[in-house]
Amino acid sequence: MPLPARAPAGPPVPAPRIAPYLFGFDRAEAPAPGWLTELYDASDLRFAGAYIDGPPVAGNPPGSFTISARSPDRHWMDRLDAAAAAGWGTVFFYIGYSSPHDTSAHPSTHPPAGQPTQERGRLHAQHIKTIIGTRNPGWAGGVVMIDNENSARLDLDSRAEQPMRDYYLALCEELTLPGPGAAPPMRPGFYLHSPVAVPLLRVRPDLFVWDVEIDVFDTGTTDTVVPPFDPAHPTRIEVGEPHTSVTLRPTLVTPPPGGAAPTWNAWPVGRQFRFYVGHMPQRGAPITRVRRSLTPTTPIDFDCSLVRNPAFPVAEPRVTAFGGRPDPQVVRGTFAEPARGGDTGSPPMMLLHLLGLLRAGPHPQSTPALAVEPDAPIVAVPPERPAVVFSQLRGGVPVEWRLQRDAWVRTVLPTLTGIGARRIRALAAARQSDRSVHLFTVSSGQRLYAQRRTADGPWSEPAPMAGDLRLHPFGSPAVAARGRTVEVVFLDRESRLVNAWWSRGGEWPGKAHTVIDKAAPLLPGGALVALAPTRDDLLALGIGRDLRLHLADYRAGRGWEPPRPLGRPEDRLTPHARFAAQVVTPELVEVCALTHRLQPVVYELRLSEGVWQSADPLPLPAIPPRPPRDHRPPARESPVEPAYGWVFNPFGDATLGRTTTGRSFVAFSAYTGGKAGGRAAVVSRFLDGNEEWWLYR
């Protein structure tokens, strides 16, 4: 019988809103360092908005910059490092131009006659980079939110706003380039009403967004005297429910007028939700008698976020699979608050825990003297049964833990004097069949460095690999051991996919490399994964500029096939999350990723007649929003519990592993918000079977 006609597709629907789990504040002038430390200890606020300002770029008149961008009295640039040492994360703001056609923007942000232009956009980007390079070089590569003060009515697709759109895009492009001089590249983002960003996200899908959506305001204004905290609390300032209930909205990126590209959801890093013109703490509040240095301050803007440090937006917890055991195990990295107190104190750091479905531990040791850097990557090798875990100490110094008879042995790797690690940390490792281990990092000069040790020998000093080739400032390398060869894939400065390698018996680490593809189809800062299913095959996976998963594959005797998209055009991933892949058999590879709707999916790559092919991705079940009525919590000593109400973080990790019984499992960074306060955790499940998601405690 003939099939009934399909109903016409309705308009695209955005993904459901999600709750944040972290809160912060911003204000034009930086408070004193002592006040910031006191507020950190007396509140649940965990990040602060910092305004980038400084003198004009040499040779340019002051009028080429907004008053706020060249203002010398905000003091944020002087207090960044002290705030970070106290535990604060940072979200950078830079006040450039806003449209004069929308009266909501203050006249001081309006461009002068003849502006905005693309040239002025590039100049403002150079202004940002010069300020960071000369005053705060330790923040190189951070995300900068370009401040747009217009209302949600601003239409950057309109003809009248084309100069403003071109100004913004030129600013973004220049911001990602090195220079002038030693000024570092920075990553572009926008502070604005998120619907305004749609024309910009079409061109640059990896833009970061800080949404502006005010939840409470007094009549006739966008400000309010209503605080998002309980002013009567005697000792704490707790922002969140029940004093405010905020959510994060995705931006539905639709095609341009007349276009037909699939829509997708762009998730904000955070949101500004209240312009508070009262005092924090309020005058006469009980807390002012307990913490006398916490003097009432006004005004304060309140924000929420999905990450602890929006300047380097990596979600907690960090996680890597620890497979090859009877039960699914992971190594988790969580942020540890700083402890005040001189000799007994400790800096902000990351604690590592080995967690399993059956039991936890032993845990890799992290101490104040050798503190693992917050949000540093975690790598475990070999992937089929890890025995070694790597991370990075403060300053990006690599550190190794070897699991020996149920105990970890820690080694700090040697470094080169004068060669520092890139601030956007990068770490990749592989172990060969002779048990030699190779580690790869990226320097602040964007060069690839390699280190190695034999099975039980000492570590070598870092040595440059791939000659003088420079990596893209935002990308990270991926590595796989293929027979006698260690294969590294990465994006170079021009965003081209490159393969460098070293083979046993050759000069180490060698200069050999080849450009796989000159078309640069991958996102420059997106995740990369490398695998070697056989001695003859090497696979490189990345996220394309079209947000689809891409595969480039090498076969001995044939060479490289350039990256090609997998799945359907609408199978788009979220651009800032990591994804994971693992070899199941020489003919089967599993890939797990997070879509733009925060749906975990699995791709199966199969080798057929010498070609790696993939069917459409299969969705994994969602995490239930709440437990069933007959749910009984597990015993207190259980290492896991069923996951209910948790949200996959679009800026988080994903990892895959296999147990000794041959079952694959996946783990994601996730979080929960609500009245009980935000929490981050690792959620996991098997890829097969009917088990639900579980949470590692």
Helices and strands as residue ranges (DSSP letters): E 22-26, H 33-41, E 45-51, G 62-64, H 76-85, E 89-95, G 107-109, H 118-135, G 137-139, E 143-147, G 159-161, H 162-175, E 187-192, G 194-197, H 198-203, E 208-212, E 223-224, E 251-253, E 264-266, E 270-276, H 287-290, E 300-305, E 318-321, E 329-336, G 342-344, E 349-356, E 379-381, E 388-392, G 394-396, E 398-404, E 407-412, E 427-431, E 437-442, E 448-453, E 463-464, E 478-482, E 485-491, E 497-503, E 513-517, E 528-534, E 537-543, E 549-555, E 559-565, E 580-585, E 588-594, E 600-608, E 611-614, E 618-619, E 640-642, E 647-648, E 654-658, E 664-672, E 679-686, E 694-696
